[in-house]
Amino acid sequence: MSADNGIYILEMKDQARVIHTQNIENLWWSYLSNKEVANMVPTRILEYYGGTESMTIQEAQEKAKDLYNEIMDDDFCPIVEYGIQIFKTNKTWEQIVKEAKKLAAREIKVLQKNNNDFFYDDEIEELQSMIKE
């Protein structure tokens, strides 16, 4: 069984952010096409990194190292399968948020259309809250 986890730094033009998560491939998932796409999707970026603090790339690298060491010191599950990785984008956080809000409205329409069994209720709710912020 795979841990499928890593520590991921998002480096933008104006800041960086850090997360420890699983299933990072979802950053490239588009509900519009219902498949992975070539570029990170703004709504997924906001879902994953929205609750994290803004920092410089140097601070993000330090935080990532500290997080890595903290996990590796854990007696229960000392695994960081994909280590520390950096994803770069030539956008600012503000640009990503603005794009995500526009895209969220379109994704909601697609999900509502395909939500016959209420499978996407949580995703729709999260996208709606994204638009309100």
N, C-alpha and C positions, 0 to 999 in steps of 0.2 A: 504494500500500500504506500502511496506517495503522499508526502506532506503538502506538496504543491504550494509551498509558501516562499516568500522572499521579502526583502526589505527594498522598497522602491522609492527612489528619489525622482521627483518630477522637477526638472530644471527648465524654467521659463525665462523670458527676456528680463523680467523685473524681480524675480524671486524664485525660491525653491520650496518644495514641500516633501514630507517623508511619510510613508505608511509601511506597516507590516501587514501583509494580507495574503490570501490565497486567490487563485483564479485570476491572476492579473491579465490574462489574455482577454478578459471581458472589456478592457479598455478599448479594444478594437471592435466591439460588438455593436452593430447597428440594428435597431428595431425596424428601421425603414426598409432595409433589404433583408432582414432576418438572417444575417450572416456576418462574419468578420470582414472588415474592410481594411484598406491600406493604411489609413491614418487613425490616430487615436480619436475617439468620438468625444466631443465636448461634454455631452451629458454624462458619459461614463466617467470622465475625468472629475467632474463635479461630484458625482456619487462617491467616488473613491477618496478624493483629496479635499472635498469641501469642508470637512470638520477639522482640518489640520491647520497648524500655524504657518504663517509666512516667515521665511528666513532667507539668509544668503546661502549660496551653494556651499560655502565652507561650513557654515553652521549645520546645514542639512547633512553633509558628509560626517560631521562629528556626531550628530544625533543618530544617524544610521549605524555608525560604529558602536555607539553606546547601546542602542537597541539590540544589535547583533550580539554583543557581549552579554547583555541581560538575558536574552533567550538561551544562549549557549550555556549559561550558568544555571539554568532551570533544570532541576533534577527530574522533573516529570517528562518533559519533551524537548530536549535540546537539539532542535532541528531547524535549519534555515536552508531548505533544499536549493534554492536558486541564489543564495547569497545576497549581496547588495548590488543593485543595478540602478543605472541612471537612464531615465527617459528624457529626451530633450525636445522642446518645441520652441519655435520662433515666435511665440505669442506671449502676451502678458496675461496675468490672471484675470484682469478685467475683460480682455477680449474673449477668453475661454468662457467666462460666466455669461457674457452677452450672447455668444453663439449657443451656449447650452440652453438658455431660456427660449430662444427662437426654435431650436431643434426639439426641445421638450414638448412644445405644443404640437408639433408634427408627429412625434413619436406617440403621444397620447392618443391621437386620432387613429393611428394604425393599431395600437394595442386594444383600444376600445372596440374596434371592428372585429378583432380576433379573440375577444375575451368571452367567448360563449360559456366557458366553464369556470369563469372567475379566476383563472390561472394567473392573470396579469394584474390583479387588484393591487398588490403591494407595489409593483413597478409604476403603475398609473399614479398611485398616491404619492410616491417619491418624486415623480416627475412634476406633478401638480405643485408640490411644496417648493420645488426648484424654481418654478415660475413666480411664485409669490415672494421669494426672498429678494 
